[in-house]
Amino acid sequence: TNRRLNKGFEGLALSPDGHTAWAVVQTPLGDDSASKLGDSLVDRVVRIDHFDDPTAASVGGHYLVLHQAAAALLAGGKQKDVFYNSAAYIAADKLLLLERISNPTTGMPGRLTLVVADFSAATNLAGHPELGEATLDPEVPSPPGYQTLGITPAATSVVFDSDDVPAFLQMPPGGAVTPDKLEGVAIINKTTVAISADNDFGILDVNDRSRVWVLRTKAPMF
């Protein structure tokens, strides 16, 4: 009920055996315009156990993962434009997250990073109302509510940055429309991912088609 307009569970990562699913909210919860929560860095991630058996499925994990600060990603960027748009399963406690910041001022791509999130030492909020499981207390930005509550978010590390390969966003091959909404990621191997664009049904640009880029990193991502 506190999700931002059109900003719900944007990422879903499924274990290879289909037993466990991780659902990642696109932005922090709470209104982003009329509330101080608009500058929150806190994002929610839910782990669903027994996902392969609907009769036994349950929320076994509820964690926090932080966004990068907009100012560090893009000059003049706004925090409400920083999104976790996709997720891929790495291991039992690790996900690969696609984080991006849009650039609504220019209409050009902003910046995209791939982030490994490690939940092995993160605080599990499931079943702990005193930790703000069902409130917006962890999202309070200043002083950070999650710190006040003693919550440890997932550890994160950036393993790819589009600024290191400017042509990836600015000069796509084959006459492709310059992509702003790169919103899907799938792992091929430790140094290769597929990244897909969302063209919003071609409503804004009839020449914009959904495309997939194969990206190879210089070093293993995990």
Backbone as numpy.savetxt, mean C-alpha at the origin, in Angstrom:
# Nx Ny Nz CAx CAy CAz Cx Cy Cz
-16.40 1.61 8.44 -17.22 2.83 8.44 -16.37 4.09 8.44
-15.11 3.99 8.78 -14.24 5.16 8.81 -13.28 5.22 7.62
-13.50 4.38 6.63 -12.62 4.45 5.47 -12.89 5.73 4.70
-11.87 6.22 4.03 -12.02 7.41 3.20 -12.76 7.06 1.91
-13.41 8.04 1.33 -14.24 7.80 0.16 -13.46 7.10 -0.94
-13.96 5.94 -1.37 -13.35 5.15 -2.44 -11.94 4.69 -2.10
-11.62 4.59 -0.83 -10.28 4.17 -0.40 -10.42 3.01 0.59
-10.74 1.84 0.06 -10.94 0.69 0.93 -9.78 -0.29 0.85
-10.11 -1.59 0.89 -9.08 -2.63 0.80 -8.60 -2.68 -0.65
-7.45 -2.08 -0.90 -6.92 -1.98 -2.27 -5.95 -3.12 -2.58
-5.33 -3.68 -1.55 -4.35 -4.74 -1.78 -4.79 -6.04 -1.13
-4.61 -7.14 -1.85 -4.90 -8.46 -1.29 -3.76 -9.39 -1.67
-3.11 -9.96 -0.66 -2.01 -10.89 -0.88 -2.42 -12.26 -0.35
-2.26 -13.27 -1.17 -2.71 -14.62 -0.82 -1.52 -15.57 -0.75
-1.47 -16.38 0.30 -0.40 -17.36 0.42 -0.53 -18.41 -0.68
0.58 -19.04 -1.09 0.53 -20.02 -2.18 -0.46 -21.16 -1.94
-0.66 -21.55 -0.68 -1.59 -22.64 -0.40 -3.03 -22.17 -0.25
-3.27 -20.86 -0.39 -4.61 -20.33 -0.30 -5.16 -20.26 1.12
-4.32 -20.57 2.10 -4.78 -20.66 3.49 -4.88 -19.30 4.18
-4.00 -18.37 3.79 -3.92 -17.09 4.48 -4.00 -15.93 3.49
-4.80 -14.94 3.83 -4.91 -13.74 3.00 -4.59 -12.52 3.84
-3.94 -11.55 3.21 -3.63 -10.28 3.86 -4.34 -9.18 3.07
-5.16 -8.39 3.75 -5.89 -7.29 3.12 -5.31 -5.97 3.62
-4.98 -5.08 2.67 -4.30 -3.82 3.00 -5.19 -2.65 2.61
-5.47 -1.78 3.57 -6.26 -0.58 3.28 -5.40 0.40 2.49
-6.04 1.10 1.55 -5.29 1.98 0.65 -4.69 3.19 1.36
-5.44 3.80 2.27 -4.99 5.00 2.98 -5.32 4.85 4.46
-4.80 5.73 5.29 -5.21 5.72 6.69 -6.72 5.90 6.82
-7.29 5.42 7.90 -8.70 5.62 8.18 -8.93 7.02 8.71
-10.17 7.47 8.64 -10.52 8.80 9.14 -10.55 9.82 8.02
-11.42 10.80 8.16 -11.59 11.82 7.13 -10.27 12.53 6.83
-10.02 12.80 5.55 -8.74 13.41 5.16 -8.84 14.90 4.91
-9.98 15.51 5.14 -10.11 16.94 4.84 -10.50 17.76 6.07
-11.52 17.32 6.78 -12.02 18.12 7.90 -11.50 17.63 9.23
-10.48 16.82 9.22 -9.98 16.23 10.45 -8.46 16.24 10.47
-7.89 16.30 11.66 -6.43 16.24 11.79 -5.88 14.90 11.37
-6.76 13.89 11.18 -6.30 12.58 10.76 -5.82 12.58 9.32
-6.07 13.65 8.59 -5.64 13.72 7.20 -4.14 13.59 7.02
-3.37 13.88 8.04 -1.92 13.77 7.95 -1.38 12.50 8.59
-2.25 11.58 8.90 -1.82 10.34 9.54 -0.99 9.49 8.57
-0.01 8.79 9.11 0.81 7.87 8.33 0.40 6.42 8.55
-0.57 6.20 9.43 -0.93 4.85 9.88 -1.88 4.16 8.91
-1.50 2.98 8.45 -2.35 2.19 7.57 -2.65 0.86 8.26
-3.82 0.30 7.97 -4.25 -0.94 8.61 -4.08 -2.13 7.67
-3.67 -3.25 8.24 -3.52 -4.50 7.50 -4.19 -5.60 8.30
-5.04 -6.38 7.65 -5.76 -7.46 8.33 -5.33 -8.80 7.75
-5.03 -9.76 8.62 -4.68 -11.12 8.19 -5.88 -12.03 8.42
-6.29 -12.72 7.37 -7.43 -13.63 7.45 -6.91 -15.06 7.41
-7.10 -15.79 8.49 -6.67 -17.18 8.58 -7.77 -18.12 8.09
-7.39 -19.31 7.65 -8.34 -20.30 7.11 -9.14 -19.70 5.96
-8.47 -18.90 5.15 -9.13 -18.24 4.03 -9.67 -19.26 3.03
-9.05 -20.45 3.01 -9.47 -21.48 2.07 -10.71 -22.23 2.54
-11.19 -21.94 3.76 -12.38 -22.59 4.29 -13.31 -21.51 4.85
-14.29 -21.06 4.07 -15.16 -19.97 4.51 -15.84 -20.23 5.85
-16.07 -21.48 6.18 -16.76 -21.79 7.45 -15.85 -21.58 8.65
-14.54 -21.56 8.42 -13.59 -21.41 9.52 -12.80 -20.10 9.44
-12.99 -19.32 8.38 -12.22 -18.09 8.19 -12.40 -17.13 9.35
-11.29 -16.51 9.77 -11.35 -15.57 10.89 -10.22 -14.57 10.78
-10.39 -13.43 11.43 -9.33 -12.43 11.49 -8.35 -12.84 12.58
-7.19 -13.29 12.17 -6.18 -13.72 13.13 -5.13 -12.67 13.38
-5.11 -11.63 12.53 -4.11 -10.58 12.69 -4.65 -9.23 12.25
-4.28 -8.22 12.99 -4.68 -6.84 12.68 -3.49 -5.96 13.04
-2.84 -5.41 12.03 -1.55 -4.76 12.24 -1.55 -3.35 11.66
-0.52 -2.61 12.02 -0.29 -1.29 11.45 0.97 -1.31 10.60
0.92 -0.58 9.50 2.11 -0.34 8.69 2.08 1.14 8.34
3.22 1.79 8.37 3.26 3.23 8.16 3.51 3.57 6.69
2.89 4.66 6.25 3.20 5.24 4.96 4.45 6.09 5.07
5.11 6.32 3.96 6.17 7.30 3.92 5.53 8.69 3.93
6.26 9.66 4.44 5.76 11.03 4.47 5.71 11.59 3.05
4.62 12.27 2.72 4.45 12.81 1.37 5.58 13.75 0.99
6.03 14.57 1.94 7.08 15.54 1.65 8.38 14.85 1.25
8.60 13.64 1.74 9.81 12.91 1.39 9.69 12.24 0.03
8.47 12.04 -0.43 8.26 11.36 -1.70 8.18 12.32 -2.88
7.55 13.48 -2.66 7.30 14.39 -3.78 7.21 15.81 -3.25
7.98 16.71 -3.85 7.95 18.11 -3.43 6.53 18.65 -3.59
6.00 19.20 -2.51 4.66 19.75 -2.54 3.56 18.71 -2.46
3.93 17.43 -2.28 2.95 16.37 -2.21 2.10 16.46 -0.95
0.88 15.94 -1.05 -0.03 15.94 0.09 -0.19 14.52 0.61
-0.29 14.38 1.92 -0.35 13.05 2.51 -1.57 12.26 2.05
-2.67 12.95 1.74 -3.88 12.25 1.31 -3.71 11.59 -0.05
-2.63 11.93 -0.75 -2.37 11.36 -2.08 -1.34 10.24 -2.06
-1.00 9.75 -0.86 -0.08 8.62 -0.71 -0.92 7.37 -0.49
-0.67 6.34 -1.32 -1.52 5.15 -1.29 -0.69 3.86 -1.23
-1.23 2.85 -0.56 -0.78 1.48 -0.75 -1.77 0.85 -1.73
-1.35 0.64 -2.97 -2.29 0.22 -4.01 -2.29 -1.28 -4.29
-1.29 -1.99 -3.82 -1.27 -3.42 -4.11 -0.35 -4.12 -3.12
-0.53 -5.44 -3.02 0.28 -6.24 -2.11 0.52 -7.61 -2.71
1.67 -8.18 -2.42 2.00 -9.53 -2.87 2.63 -10.28 -1.71
2.36 -11.57 -1.64 2.83 -12.42 -0.54 4.28 -12.82 -0.76
5.10 -12.62 0.27 6.50 -13.06 0.23 6.69 -14.28 1.13
6.25 -14.16 2.36 6.40 -15.24 3.35 5.32 -15.07 4.40
5.34 -15.93 5.40 4.27 -15.94 6.40 4.07 -14.58 7.06
5.14 -13.83 7.25 5.04 -12.53 7.91 5.58 -11.38 7.06
5.70 -11.60 5.76 6.26 -10.55 4.90 5.41 -10.33 3.66
5.22 -9.05 3.34 4.50 -8.67 2.13 5.33 -7.69 1.32
5.11 -7.69 0.02 5.65 -6.66 -0.85 4.51 -5.70 -1.15
4.67 -4.43 -0.79 3.63 -3.43 -0.97 4.02 -2.44 -2.06
3.06 -2.07 -2.89 3.27 -1.03 -3.88 2.72 0.27 -3.29
3.62 1.21 -3.04 3.23 2.51 -2.51 3.48 3.58 -3.57
2.53 4.46 -3.74 2.72 5.52 -4.72 2.09 6.81 -4.21
2.59 7.92 -4.74 1.98 9.22 -4.49 1.59 9.79 -5.83
0.36 10.22 -5.95 -0.10 10.82 -7.19 0.27 12.30 -7.21
0.23 12.89 -8.39 0.58 14.29 -8.56 -0.60 15.00 -9.22
-1.67 15.26 -8.45 -2.88 15.82 -9.05 -2.70 17.23 -9.60
-1.66 17.93 -9.14 -1.44 19.30 -9.61 -1.06 19.34 -11.08
-0.17 18.43 -11.49 0.32 18.44 -12.87 -0.34 17.39 -13.73
-0.97 16.40 -13.10 -1.54 15.31 -13.87 -0.50 14.31 -14.33
0.75 14.53 -13.98 1.84 13.63 -14.35 2.08 12.65 -13.21
2.78 11.54 -13.52 3.07 10.57 -12.47 3.83 11.21 -11.31
3.58 10.71 -10.12 4.29 11.21 -8.97 5.52 10.36 -8.71
5.37 9.36 -7.87 6.50 8.50 -7.52 5.96 7.16 -7.06
6.69 6.11 -7.34 6.29 4.76 -6.96 7.44 4.08 -6.26
7.15 3.42 -5.15 8.16 2.61 -4.48 7.58 1.24 -4.18
8.45 0.26 -4.13 8.09 -1.07 -3.65 8.69 -1.23 -2.27
7.86 -1.66 -1.33 8.26 -1.71 0.08 8.05 -3.12 0.62
9.07 -3.67 1.25 8.92 -4.94 1.97 8.48 -4.62 3.39
7.34 -5.17 3.79 6.83 -4.98 5.15 6.95 -6.29 5.92
7.61 -6.23 7.07 7.85 -7.41 7.91 6.99 -7.28 9.17
6.05 -8.19 9.35 5.11 -8.13 10.46 5.51 -9.04 11.62
6.68 -9.65 11.54 7.04 -10.65 12.54 7.13 -10.08 13.95
7.53 -8.80 14.07 7.65 -8.18 15.40 6.59 -7.10 15.62
5.62 -7.01 14.71 4.58 -5.99 14.82 3.53 -6.40 15.85
2.94 -5.41 16.49 1.89 -5.65 17.48 0.60 -6.11 16.79
0.03 -7.20 17.29 -1.23 -7.70 16.76 -2.37 -7.08 17.57
-3.18 -6.25 16.90 -4.28 -5.55 17.58 -5.53 -6.42 17.73
-5.57 -7.55 17.02 -6.77 -8.38 17.04 -7.11 -8.82 18.46
-8.32 -8.53 18.90 -8.75 -8.92 20.23 -8.25 -8.02 21.34
-7.70 -6.84 20.98 -7.15 -5.93 21.99 -7.77 -4.54 21.83
-8.98 -4.34 22.34 -9.62 -3.03 22.21 -8.85 -1.92 22.90
-8.05 -2.26 23.91 -7.28 -1.24 24.62 -6.19 -0.64 23.74
-5.89 -1.28 22.61 -4.89 -0.77 21.67 -5.52 0.01 20.52
-6.82 0.26 20.64 -7.47 1.04 19.59 -7.86 0.22 18.39
-8.08 -1.07 18.61 -8.44 -1.97 17.52 -9.64 -1.43 16.73
-10.64 -0.92 17.44 -11.87 -0.49 16.78 -12.08 1.02 16.89
-11.00 1.76 17.15 -11.10 3.22 17.21 -10.06 3.82 16.27
-10.07 5.14 16.17 -9.08 5.83 15.34 -7.93 6.38 16.18
-7.80 5.94 17.41 -6.73 6.43 18.27 -5.34 6.19 17.69
-5.07 5.01 17.07 -3.73 4.81 16.51 -3.42 5.76 15.35
-4.44 6.29 14.67 -4.22 7.15 13.51 -3.87 8.59 13.87
-4.06 8.98 15.13 -3.75 10.36 15.52 -2.29 10.66 15.17
-2.06 11.75 14.38 -0.70 11.98 13.89 0.26 12.64 14.87
-0.24 13.49 15.78 0.69 14.23 16.62 0.08 14.49 18.00
0.71 13.93 19.07 1.80 12.95 18.99 1.28 11.64 18.41
2.13 10.87 17.77 1.64 9.65 17.11 0.85 8.77 18.06
-0.41 8.51 17.68 -1.27 7.72 18.54 -0.77 6.31 18.76
-0.18 5.72 17.72 0.30 4.34 17.87 1.44 4.25 18.86
2.28 5.30 18.91 3.37 5.30 19.88 2.84 5.46 21.30
1.85 6.33 21.45 1.24 6.54 22.76 0.63 5.25 23.29
0.07 4.45 22.40 -0.55 3.18 22.78 0.45 2.04 22.91
1.71 2.29 22.55 2.73 1.26 22.66 2.67 0.23 21.55
2.17 0.63 20.38 2.02 -0.29 19.24 3.28 -0.24 18.36
3.77 -1.40 17.99 4.90 -1.49 17.07 4.37 -1.80 15.68
4.56 -0.88 14.70 4.12 -1.16 13.34 5.07 -2.16 12.67
4.68 -2.60 11.50 5.55 -3.47 10.70 6.85 -2.74 10.35
7.94 -3.47 10.31 9.21 -2.90 9.84 9.16 -2.83 8.32
9.62 -1.73 7.76 9.55 -1.55 6.30 10.90 -1.18 5.72
11.11 -1.60 4.48 12.32 -1.21 3.75 11.97 -1.04 2.28
12.43 0.05 1.68 12.17 0.34 0.26 13.15 -0.47 -0.58
12.62 -1.25 -1.52 13.48 -2.10 -2.35 13.48 -1.67 -3.81
12.62 -0.73 -4.17 12.64 -0.13 -5.51 12.05 1.26 -5.43
12.66 2.18 -6.19 12.21 3.57 -6.22 12.17 4.02 -7.68
11.01 4.46 -8.14 10.89 4.86 -9.54 11.79 6.04 -9.89
12.21 6.83 -8.89 13.12 7.94 -9.16 14.47 7.44 -9.66
14.80 6.18 -9.37 16.06 5.62 -9.85 16.00 5.23 -11.32
14.78 5.12 -11.85 14.58 4.77 -13.26 13.51 5.71 -13.82
13.85 6.98 -14.04 12.84 7.97 -14.43 12.03 7.59 -15.67
12.66 6.92 -16.62 11.96 6.58 -17.85 10.81 5.61 -17.61
10.87 4.89 -16.51 9.82 3.92 -16.20 8.45 4.59 -16.15
8.40 5.79 -15.58 7.14 6.51 -15.50 6.99 7.58 -16.57
8.10 8.20 -16.96 8.02 9.39 -17.81 8.02 9.09 -19.31
8.63 7.98 -19.70 8.71 7.66 -21.12 8.40 6.19 -21.36
7.16 5.78 -21.12 6.82 4.37 -21.31 6.96 3.97 -22.77
7.36 2.72 -23.03 7.61 2.29 -24.41 6.33 2.03 -25.19
6.48 1.90 -26.46 5.37 1.49 -27.32 4.26 2.50 -27.46
4.57 3.78 -27.24 3.54 4.79 -27.38 2.51 4.78 -26.28
2.80 4.13 -25.16 1.84 4.05 -24.06 1.60 5.42 -23.44
0.39 5.62 -22.96 0.08 6.83 -22.23 0.90 6.85 -20.94
1.46 8.01 -20.61 2.25 8.12 -19.39 1.39 7.71 -18.19
1.78 6.70 -17.45 0.91 6.15 -16.41 0.99 6.93 -15.10
-0.16 7.24 -14.54 -0.19 7.82 -13.20 -0.65 6.78 -12.20
-1.59 5.93 -12.60 -2.17 4.96 -11.65 -1.60 3.57 -11.86
-0.37 3.38 -11.43 0.23 2.04 -11.41 -0.20 1.40 -10.10
-1.12 0.43 -10.19 -1.80 -0.02 -8.99 -1.81 -1.53 -8.77
-0.99 -2.26 -9.50 -0.94 -3.70 -9.28 0.48 -4.22 -9.29
0.80 -5.16 -8.42 2.12 -5.76 -8.42 2.01 -7.26 -8.19
2.80 -8.02 -8.93 2.88 -9.47 -8.75 4.35 -9.87 -8.80
4.75 -10.76 -7.91 6.15 -11.20 -7.84 6.38 -12.34 -8.83
7.39 -12.18 -9.67 7.80 -13.25 -10.57 8.95 -14.03 -9.95
9.95 -13.32 -9.46 11.02 -13.92 -8.67 11.64 -12.81 -7.82
12.75 -13.09 -7.16 13.31 -12.13 -6.20 13.82 -10.85 -6.84
14.04 -10.85 -8.13 14.53 -9.65 -8.81 13.58 -9.17 -9.91
12.41 -9.76 -10.01 11.50 -9.41 -11.11 10.06 -9.33 -10.61
9.39 -8.24 -10.97 7.98 -8.09 -10.65 7.24 -7.62 -11.89
5.95 -7.87 -11.90 5.06 -7.31 -12.92 4.25 -6.21 -12.26
4.17 -5.06 -12.91 3.41 -3.93 -12.40 2.38 -3.53 -13.44
1.14 -3.38 -13.00 0.06 -3.08 -13.94 -0.56 -1.72 -13.66
-1.14 -1.13 -14.72 -1.79 0.16 -14.61 -3.31 0.00 -14.57
-3.95 0.92 -13.90 -5.41 1.00 -13.89 -5.79 2.19 -14.76
-6.49 1.94 -15.85 -6.83 3.04 -16.77 -8.22 3.63 -16.51
-8.85 3.21 -15.41 -10.19 3.73 -15.07 -11.15 3.63 -16.25
-11.12 2.48 -16.90 -12.03 2.17 -18.01 -11.85 3.09 -19.21
-10.73 3.84 -19.25 -10.51 4.74 -20.37 -11.42 5.95 -20.37
-12.02 6.26 -19.23 -12.97 7.37 -19.16 -12.29 8.70 -19.42
-11.13 8.92 -18.81 -10.44 10.20 -18.98 -9.63 10.26 -20.26
-9.19 9.12 -20.78 -8.39 9.09 -21.99 -8.68 7.78 -22.72
-9.35 7.88 -23.86 -9.76 6.66 -24.58 -8.56 5.91 -25.14
-7.42 6.58 -25.22 -6.21 5.93 -25.72 -5.42 5.23 -24.64
-5.85 5.39 -23.41 -5.14 4.79 -22.29 -5.64 3.37 -22.08
-4.76 2.41 -22.28 -5.11 1.01 -22.09 -4.42 0.46 -20.86
-5.05 -0.51 -20.23 -4.39 -1.18 -19.12 -3.16 -1.91 -19.65
-2.04 -1.74 -18.98 -0.79 -2.33 -19.44 -0.05 -2.98 -18.27
0.86 -3.86 -18.62 1.70 -4.52 -17.63 3.16 -4.28 -17.97
3.92 -3.84 -16.99 5.36 -3.64 -17.15 6.08 -4.74 -16.37
7.13 -5.30 -16.95 7.99 -6.25 -16.25 9.23 -5.49 -15.80
9.44 -5.45 -14.51 10.51 -4.65 -13.92 11.53 -5.56 -13.27
12.79 -5.35 -13.61 13.88 -6.13 -12.99 14.73 -5.20 -12.14
14.95 -5.61 -10.90 15.71 -4.80 -9.98 17.19 -5.20 -10.01
18.05 -4.31 -9.55 19.48 -4.56 -9.57 19.91 -5.60 -8.54
19.13 -5.72 -7.48 19.46 -6.66 -6.40 18.18 -7.36 -5.95
18.31 -8.51 -5.32 17.11 -9.19 -4.80 16.34 -8.30 -3.85
15.02 -8.34 -3.95 14.18 -7.48 -3.12 13.93 -8.07 -1.74
14.13 -9.37 -1.63 13.91 -10.04 -0.34 14.69 -11.34 -0.30
